[in-house]
Amino acid sequence: MITKNPYQDNRHTSLRTLAMPADSNPSGDIFGGWLMSQMDIAGGFYARQLSKSRVVTVAVEAMTFHLPVFVGDEVSCYCETERLGRTSIAVHVETWVRRDQLSDDSIKVTEAVYTYVAIDEDRKPIPIKKPES
């Protein structure tokens, strides 16, 4: 299932990294927990930028692993707002890989919705300023 990544030119590229041997199990597949953490980092960057405040992860829902990630894959996470509440932001994170870094072909391997809450210095929820339309 090789496809052109529909998000590749999108401004919401939140993270790009390389899957390394230390992130894999003995079979050479990347640990799902490592991938989830990369997605959480990407979603956190996105939510912080949108909220203009510190954010914390409060939930992960609908995590779907479509295909494995292998050592050497270029891993990219793309984010978009799914829901914007008073103090929370639900971010849809898609993860795509390029198995051959010399190719433009990408494969969607994972997606999930991460929910973040904006907090103040005392770690109390604060309202998110809505973006100007």
Residue pairs with C-beta under 8 A, 6 or more apart in sequence:
1 67
1 107
1 108
2 105
2 106
2 107
3 105
3 106
3 107
3 108
4 104
4 105
4 106
5 76
5 78
5 96
5 106
5 108
7 13
7 78
7 94
7 96
8 104
8 106
10 78
12 46
12 78
12 79
12 80
13 76
13 77
13 78
14 41
14 42
14 43
14 45
14 46
14 77
14 78
14 79
14 93
15 38
15 41
15 42
15 45
15 75
15 76
15 77
16 74
16 75
16 76
16 77
17 38
17 74
17 75
18 72
18 73
18 74
18 75
19 30
19 34
19 69
19 70
19 71
19 72
19 73
19 74
19 75
19 97
20 71
21 71
23 30
23 31
23 34
23 71
24 30
24 31
24 70
24 71
25 31
28 70
28 71
29 68
29 69
29 70
30 68
30 69
30 70
30 71
30 73
32 65
35 65
35 69
35 75
35 95
35 109
35 110
36 60
36 63
36 112
38 75
38 77
38 95
39 77
39 93
39 95
39 110
39 112
39 114
40 57
40 60
40 114
41 77
42 77
42 78
42 79
42 93
43 57
43 77
43 79
43 91
43 93
43 114
43 116
44 55
44 57
44 114
44 116
45 79
46 79
46 91
46 93
47 55
47 89
47 91
47 114
47 116
47 118
48 54
48 55
48 116
50 81
50 84
50 89
50 128
50 131
51 89
51 116
51 118
51 128
51 129
52 129
53 118
53 119
53 120
53 126
53 128
54 118
54 119
54 120
55 89
55 116
55 117
55 118
55 119
56 116
56 117
56 119
56 123
57 114
57 115
57 116
58 88
58 115
58 116
58 117
59 114
59 115
60 112
60 113
60 114
60 115
61 112
61 113
61 115
62 111
62 112
62 113
63 110
63 111
63 112
64 110
64 111
64 112
65 109
65 110
66 108
66 109
66 110
66 111
67 107
67 108
67 109
68 109
69 75
69 95
69 97
69 109
69 110
70 99
72 99
73 97
73 98
73 99
74 97
74 98
74 101
75 95
75 96
75 97
76 95
76 96
76 97
76 98
76 106
77 93
77 94
77 95
78 93
78 94
78 95
78 96
79 91
79 92
79 93
79 94
80 91
80 92
81 89
81 90
81 91
81 92
82 90
82 91
82 92
82 113
83 89
83 90
84 90
84 128
84 130
85 128
86 127
86 128
87 117
87 118
87 125
87 126
87 127
87 128
88 115
88 116
88 117
88 118
88 125
88 128
89 115
89 116
89 118
89 128
90 113
90 114
90 115
91 113
91 114
91 115
91 116
92 111
92 112
92 113
93 111
93 112
93 113
93 114
94 108
94 110
94 111
95 108
95 109
95 110
95 111
96 106
96 107
96 108
96 109
97 106
97 107
97 109
98 104
98 105
98 106
98 107
99 105
99 107
117 125
118 125
118 126
118 127
118 128
119 125
119 126
120 126
